[in-house]
Amino acid sequence: MNHAAVAEAGREYLAYLRRLGNPVDRDAMRQYHKVAREYLGIRAGTLTSQAETWSVGRSESEILGVADYLWSSNVFEAMLSAGRLLELKRLTNPIAIWTRLDRYKEALDSWAVSDVFAHVAFRVLAACPAYLDEMEKNWLTHPCFWVRRVCLVYTLYTVKPPHSPERSLSWAARIVDEREWFIQKAIGWYLRELSKHDPAPVRRFLDQYGARMKPFAVREGSKYLEKGWPHGKNGRNNAAEVPMPSPIVRTRQDSGG
């Protein structure tokens, strides 16, 4: 499919999204996300079903091209729709998907437009672990903290066997001294999820680095440890409770890092 045809398909997709918009939800989303871009007011479930419905009968190259168009639009729901399209199981070229994740990372500026790619990143990185080398070299050292943050978010699949969490834990150790809230939240969140499957490395990490983490991140990471950390405390001895929305993707409650 030629470039002009893909661009036309992208314009039609965005026009359809605009027709789905809800002014009430649009204003609420703008206030909630606090990033200066256009919002349409479309719920996440609608974006998912639209991606599935629209993609039926489309070629992989057209789907990828329209994802590029939507991502570049700087319209919130269109950017999320790019993630929904890349997540489609019918896309079978991990190189093409990774190329886009690597390019899109330069525009990451909030948790929502970052985390929408989490599940497709799980799939690509699990299938092509060599990309972890590229992530360590170019993402973990990136000047934008949102890109450094997703090194942990996009490798959350490693908390479950048969994957190893050691590489992600080493990345967490490299950024543990960063004071940015979203970085600390991502570290705590990775530890929390890992503790559900293998608490021993979480305890070791907290023993070594817990004093350098923000107290809320320690609480998050130790939330499911039996008897807490330090023993019996769950880290609550250091600071008052801080509201801690969880950083993955799907709901407003699960926002932030």
Rosetta blueprint (number, residue, H / E / L):
1 M L
2 N L
3 H H
4 A H
5 A H
6 V H
7 A H
8 E H
9 A H
10 G H
11 R H
12 E H
13 Y H
14 L H
15 A H
16 Y H
17 L H
18 R H
19 R H
20 L H
21 G L
22 N L
23 P H
24 V H
25 D H
26 R H
27 D H
28 A H
29 M H
30 R H
31 Q H
32 Y H
33 H H
34 K L
35 V L
36 A L
37 R L
38 E E
39 Y L
40 L L
41 G L
42 I L
43 R L
44 A H
45 G H
46 T H
47 L H
48 T H
49 S H
50 Q H
51 A H
52 E H
53 T H
54 W H
55 S H
56 V L
57 G L
58 R L
59 S L
60 E H
61 S H
62 E H
63 I H
64 L H
65 G H
66 V H
67 A H
68 D H
69 Y H
70 L H
71 W H
72 S H
73 S L
74 N L
75 V E
76 F H
77 E H
78 A H
79 M H
80 L H
81 S H
82 A H
83 G H
84 R H
85 L H
86 L H
87 E L
88 L L
89 K L
90 R L
91 L L
92 T L
93 N L
94 P H
95 I H
96 A H
97 I H
98 W H
99 T H
100 R H
101 L H
102 D H
103 R H
104 Y H
105 K H
106 E H
107 A H
108 L L
109 D L
110 S L
111 W H
112 A H
113 V H
114 S H
115 D H
116 V L
117 F L
118 A H
119 H H
120 V H
121 A H
122 F H
123 R H
124 V H
125 L H
126 A H
127 A H
128 C L
129 P L
130 A L
131 Y H
132 L H
133 D H
134 E H
135 M H
136 E H
137 K H
138 N H
139 W H
140 L L
141 T L
142 H L
143 P L
144 C L
145 F H
146 W H
147 V H
148 R H
149 R H
150 V H
151 C H
152 L H
153 V H
154 Y L
155 T L
156 L H
157 Y H
158 T H
159 V H
160 K L
161 P L
162 P L
163 H L
164 S L
165 P L
166 E H
167 R H
168 S H
169 L H
170 S H
171 W H
172 A H
173 A H
174 R H
175 I H
176 V L
177 D L
178 E L
179 R L
180 E L
181 W H
182 F H
183 I H
184 Q H
185 K H
186 A H
187 I H
188 G H
189 W H
190 Y H
191 L H
192 R H
193 E H
194 L H
195 S H
196 K L
197 H L
198 D L
199 P H
200 A H
201 P H
202 V H
203 R H
204 R H
205 F H
206 L H
207 D H
208 Q H
209 Y H
210 G H
211 A H
212 R H
213 M L
214 K L
215 P H
216 F H
217 A H
218 V H
219 R H
220 E H
221 G H
222 S L
223 K L
224 Y L
225 L L
226 E L
227 K L
228 G L
229 W L
230 P L
231 H L
232 G L
233 K L
234 N L
235 G L
236 R L
237 N L
238 N L
239 A L
240 A L
241 E L
242 V L
243 P L
244 M L
245 P L
246 S L
247 P L
248 I L
249 V L
250 R L
251 T L
252 R L
253 Q L
254 D L
255 S L
256 G L
257 G L
